[in-house]
Amino acid sequence: MSSQISTQSAAAADRDLTFVVIERHRELSAHYDAALSVSAKLDGPEFHAAEEISSQRNHALAEHANVLIRSTPTTIAGVIALTRYVGSLREWELPDDDAWYRVFLGGLADAIDGIAMAQRLAGDGD
């Protein structure tokens, strides 16, 4: 029975788009960090060109940070992964809004509630 639950959990995690959102945020963070590293080594016109690229990558990261904190996991594995990931982020990887955590925590609560409801309904069908 536990192998059946384990297999079901793995299959559910494969369908949870939260993992895709987290991976995309990791990629955008790495791209922005790399652009900053390059611009820090330059002067003059090269610096300004690199700084423009950094700015564009920062904008993409900020846009996706808003997607990240509004993600609604559909599995417990997704809730855990999202919580751990957001908890590990540096300040510059998070939204600029100081109240982002309210949106994030509300979304997590809604996700957990939805998962619990689905589990209750699935249990009622047995």
N, C-alpha and C positions, 0 to 999 in steps of 0.2 A: 504494500500500500504506500509506503514512504517513497519508493521509486516512482510510483505514479504521480504523487504530489510533486516530487522533484522535477519530473518531466513536464508536468503542467506548468510549473513555475518558470522553467526555462523557456517554454513555448510562449507564455504570456509576456515575458521580458523581451522576447524577440519582436513582439508586436507593439511594444511601448515606444512611441516616438520620442520620449524624453531622452533616450540614449542618443538619438540622432542630434537632438538639440544641444546636448552636452558636448558631443564630439565637434560639432560645428563651432561652438563657443571656444573650445580648446584651440581649434585651427585659427580662428580669428585673433585670439590672444597671442598665439605664437607669431602670426604675421605682423601684428602691431609691434610686438616686442622686438622682432627682427628689424623692422623699419626704424625704430628708435635707436637701435644699436648702430645702424648704418649712419643715420643723421648725426649722431653724437661724435662721429669720427671725421666729419667734414666741415669745411669753411666755405664762405662766399656763396656763389651761385649754386654750387653742388649741394650745399647745406639747405638752401631754400627749396631746391627741387626735391631733395630727400624729405624735407619737412612737409612738403605738400603731400607726398606719398604717405607719410606718417599720419597726417591729418585725415586723409581718406580712409586709412585703415582703422583709425580711432573711431571715426564715424560709423563704419561698418560694425565694429565691436560694440559700440554703444547701442546701436539699433538692435543687435542680436542679444545684448544683455537684457533688454526689455522683453524679448521673446523668451529668454531663459527663465526670468523670474515669473512670467505668466504661464509657464508650462504647467500642464495638469497631467501628472503621471497616471497611468491606468493600471499599474501593478505596484505591489509593495516594493519590489526590487527597484522600480523607477523612483518611488518616493525616497528610498534610502540613497540611491545614487545621486539624485538631484540635491538632497539635503547635504550630503557629504561634499559634493562638488561645490555648491554655492558657499558652504562653510570654509572651503579651502581657498577661495578667490581673494586676490589682492584688491584693494579699494579701487584701483583704476580699471579693474575688470568688471565692476558692478555699475548699475545705472547711476546717473548723476543725481537723481531724485533722492533726497535724504529719507524719504518714507517708503522706499522700494520694498523694505522688509515686510510692511503691512500687506502689500499685494502678494508677495511671495508666500508668507505664512497663511494668508487667506486661501490662496490657491492650493497649498499643501493640505490644509484642513478639508477643503472641498474634495480633493483627490482621495484622501483617506476615507472620507464619508462615502464617496461613490464606490470605492473598492469594497468597503464593508457592506454596503447595500447589495452589491452584486454577489458577494459571497453569501449573504443571507438568502437572497433569492435562489441562488444555485443550491443552497442547502435545503430550501423548502421543496425543491423539485425532486429530491431523493425519496 
